Amino acid sequence: MLISDPRVTSIQVHECGEKLSDVRGRLRVDERLADPDGAYAHLREGLLARLEEAQERLPAGYHLVVVEGYRPPALQMKYFEGYKDELRVSFPHLSEEELHAAASRFVSPIEVAPHTAGAAVDLTLCGDDGIELDMGTAVNATPEQSGGACYTAAPVGAEARRNRDILCAALEAVGLVNYPTEWWHWSYGDRYWAMTTGAPAAIYGPVEL
């Protein structure tokens, strides 16, 4: 189910007021998407605490690497509209409604985007040496770039499948949910999490750093 599905967008948000906390110094962080304000390295405290628990559940020699957490609304809108423009050029026959749905496979629409709530994290795994492990695709590889291998359940090599399974097991054990078109995208407390888990409402809505 896409994050733009009405069953997701219709879920209410009962904002709990939890603060955004800095991931740096608590988990490994990659700076490839770093912004001047360090927004990318912030998450709601409840999500961050669960990631720390997930790290403890990983086998020896495996480490979570946070690539991007909180995303300011303006940046989220830029990502979504930019990807939709790419799809418009590649698939000129699609209607605006179809483009919106197709773009939602990879980038959340601003009205439901969990990154703008500090409720979602894009992450991967590395070894003790800090070198990222084989996950089948790079973080943020689009469906078009990866031939669909970015989908969490997609056929990938044996090593990548093993690493994905290790990541999934640790994160699911602490209550996070995956957006199935992106193996690296996990969330807690947002609308998609509420829909997936059956929670009566989301607890995290859009927030300013």
C-alpha positions as CSV (number, residue, x, y, z in Angstrom):
1,M,0.0,0.0,0.0
2,L,1.3,3.4,-1.0
3,I,1.7,6.1,1.6
4,S,-0.6,8.3,-0.4
5,D,-3.4,5.8,-0.1
6,P,-6.6,7.3,1.4
7,R,-6.5,4.7,4.1
8,V,-3.2,6.2,5.3
9,T,-3.9,9.9,4.7
10,S,-7.2,9.7,6.6
11,I,-5.6,8.5,9.8
12,Q,-5.6,11.2,12.5
13,V,-2.6,12.5,14.3
14,H,-2.6,12.9,18.0
15,E,0.6,14.7,18.4
16,C,2.4,13.7,21.6
17,G,4.8,16.6,21.7
18,E,8.0,14.5,22.0
19,K,11.2,16.3,21.2
20,L,13.6,15.8,18.3
21,S,16.9,14.4,19.5
22,D,20.3,14.4,17.9
23,V,21.4,10.9,16.6
24,R,25.0,11.9,16.5
25,G,27.0,10.4,19.4
26,R,24.3,7.7,19.9
27,L,24.4,5.8,16.6
28,R,26.7,5.8,13.6
29,V,25.7,8.6,11.1
30,D,26.6,9.0,7.5
31,E,26.9,12.6,6.3
32,R,26.1,12.1,2.6
33,L,22.8,14.0,3.0
34,A,24.0,16.4,5.7
35,D,22.4,19.9,5.8
36,P,23.9,23.0,7.4
37,D,21.5,22.8,10.4
38,G,22.1,19.1,11.0
39,A,18.3,18.4,10.6
40,Y,19.1,15.1,8.9
41,A,20.6,13.8,12.1
42,H,17.5,14.3,14.3
43,L,14.7,11.9,15.1
44,R,11.9,11.8,17.6
45,E,13.3,10.5,20.9
46,G,11.0,7.5,20.9
47,L,12.2,6.4,17.5
48,L,15.8,7.0,18.4
49,A,15.6,5.0,21.6
50,R,14.1,2.1,19.6
51,L,17.0,2.3,17.1
52,E,19.4,2.0,20.0
53,E,17.6,-1.1,21.2
54,A,17.7,-2.5,17.6
55,Q,21.5,-1.9,17.5
56,E,21.8,-4.1,20.6
57,R,19.9,-6.8,18.8
58,L,22.2,-7.0,15.8
59,P,24.7,-9.8,15.5
60,A,28.3,-8.9,16.5
61,G,30.0,-6.9,13.8
62,Y,26.9,-5.3,12.4
63,H,26.1,-1.6,13.0
64,L,23.2,0.6,12.0
65,V,24.2,3.6,9.9
66,V,21.7,6.5,9.9
67,V,21.6,8.3,6.5
68,E,18.7,10.7,7.0
69,G,16.1,11.3,9.7
70,Y,14.2,14.5,10.0
71,R,13.6,16.4,6.8
72,P,12.3,20.1,6.8
73,P,8.9,20.4,4.9
74,A,10.4,22.6,2.2
75,L,13.1,19.9,1.4
76,Q,10.4,17.2,1.4
77,M,8.4,19.2,-1.1
78,K,11.5,19.7,-3.3
79,Y,12.2,16.0,-3.3
80,F,8.7,15.0,-4.1
81,E,8.1,17.5,-6.9
82,G,11.6,16.9,-8.4
83,Y,10.9,13.1,-8.6
84,K,7.5,13.7,-10.1
85,D,9.1,15.9,-12.7
86,E,11.5,13.1,-13.6
87,L,8.6,10.7,-14.0
88,R,6.7,13.2,-16.1
89,V,9.6,13.3,-18.6
90,S,10.0,9.5,-18.6
91,F,6.3,8.7,-18.7
92,P,4.5,11.6,-20.5
93,H,1.3,9.5,-20.9
94,L,0.6,9.5,-17.2
95,S,-2.0,11.8,-15.7
96,E,-1.3,14.1,-12.8
97,E,-3.1,11.7,-10.5
98,E,-1.1,8.8,-11.8
99,L,2.2,10.8,-11.5
100,H,1.3,11.6,-7.9
101,A,0.7,7.9,-7.1
102,A,3.9,6.8,-8.9
103,A,6.0,9.4,-7.2
104,S,4.6,8.2,-3.8
105,R,6.3,4.9,-4.3
106,F,9.6,6.5,-3.6
107,V,9.0,9.9,-2.0
108,S,6.2,10.7,0.5
109,P,3.8,13.5,-0.4
110,I,4.3,16.4,1.9
111,E,0.9,16.0,3.6
112,V,1.8,12.6,5.1
113,A,5.6,12.6,4.9
114,P,7.0,10.8,8.0
115,H,10.4,12.4,7.6
116,T,8.9,15.8,8.3
117,A,7.6,14.5,11.6
118,G,10.9,13.1,12.7
119,A,9.2,9.7,12.6
120,A,11.1,8.1,9.7
121,V,14.7,7.1,9.2
122,D,16.7,6.0,6.2
123,L,19.4,3.7,7.2
124,T,21.7,0.8,6.3
125,L,24.3,-1.5,7.9
126,C,28.0,-1.4,8.1
127,G,30.7,-3.7,9.6
128,D,33.1,-2.9,12.4
129,D,35.4,-1.1,9.8
130,G,32.6,1.3,8.9
131,I,32.3,-0.1,5.4
132,E,28.7,-0.4,4.3
133,L,27.4,-3.9,3.7
134,D,25.9,-5.3,0.5
135,M,22.2,-4.5,0.7
136,G,21.4,-5.1,-3.0
137,T,21.1,-1.4,-3.9
138,A,22.4,1.9,-2.7
139,V,20.2,3.8,-0.2
140,N,17.7,6.0,-2.1
141,A,18.0,4.0,-5.4
142,T,14.8,4.6,-7.3
143,P,12.7,1.8,-8.7
144,E,13.8,2.9,-12.2
145,Q,17.5,3.0,-11.3
146,S,17.5,-0.3,-9.5
147,G,15.1,-2.3,-11.7
148,G,12.8,-2.7,-8.7
149,A,15.6,-4.1,-6.5
150,C,14.9,-1.3,-4.0
151,Y,11.7,-3.0,-3.0
152,T,12.4,-4.7,0.3
153,A,11.2,-8.2,-0.8
154,A,12.8,-8.0,-4.3
155,P,15.1,-10.8,-5.5
156,V,18.7,-9.8,-4.6
157,G,21.9,-11.7,-4.1
158,A,22.3,-14.1,-1.2
159,E,24.5,-11.8,0.8
160,A,22.3,-8.8,0.3
161,R,19.2,-10.9,1.2
162,R,20.9,-12.0,4.4
163,N,21.8,-8.5,5.3
164,R,18.3,-7.2,4.6
165,D,16.8,-10.0,6.7
166,I,19.2,-9.1,9.6
167,L,18.2,-5.4,9.4
168,C,14.5,-6.3,9.2
169,A,14.6,-8.6,12.1
170,A,16.2,-6.1,14.4
171,L,14.0,-3.2,13.5
172,E,10.7,-5.1,13.5
173,A,11.5,-6.5,16.9
174,V,11.5,-2.9,18.4
175,G,8.2,-1.9,16.7
176,L,9.3,-0.1,13.5
177,V,7.6,-0.7,10.2
178,N,9.1,-0.7,6.7
179,Y,7.8,1.1,3.6
180,P,8.1,-1.9,1.3
181,T,9.2,0.0,-1.8
182,E,12.4,1.1,0.0
183,W,14.4,-1.4,2.1
184,W,16.1,1.4,3.9
185,H,13.0,3.4,5.1
186,W,11.6,2.6,8.5
187,S,9.3,4.5,10.7
188,Y,7.5,4.7,14.1
189,G,4.6,6.8,15.2
190,D,3.6,8.2,11.8
191,R,0.4,7.6,9.8
192,Y,1.8,4.7,7.9
193,W,3.0,3.0,11.1
194,A,-0.5,3.5,12.5
195,M,-2.1,1.9,9.5
196,T,0.3,-1.0,9.5
197,T,0.1,-1.8,13.2
198,G,-3.6,-1.0,13.7
199,A,-2.9,1.9,16.1
200,P,-5.9,4.2,16.5
201,A,-3.9,7.3,15.5
202,A,-0.4,8.5,14.6
203,I,1.5,10.1,17.5
204,Y,3.9,12.2,15.5
205,G,2.9,14.9,13.1
206,P,5.0,17.5,11.2
207,V,7.3,19.4,13.5
208,E,9.9,22.2,13.3
209,L,13.5,21.6,14.4
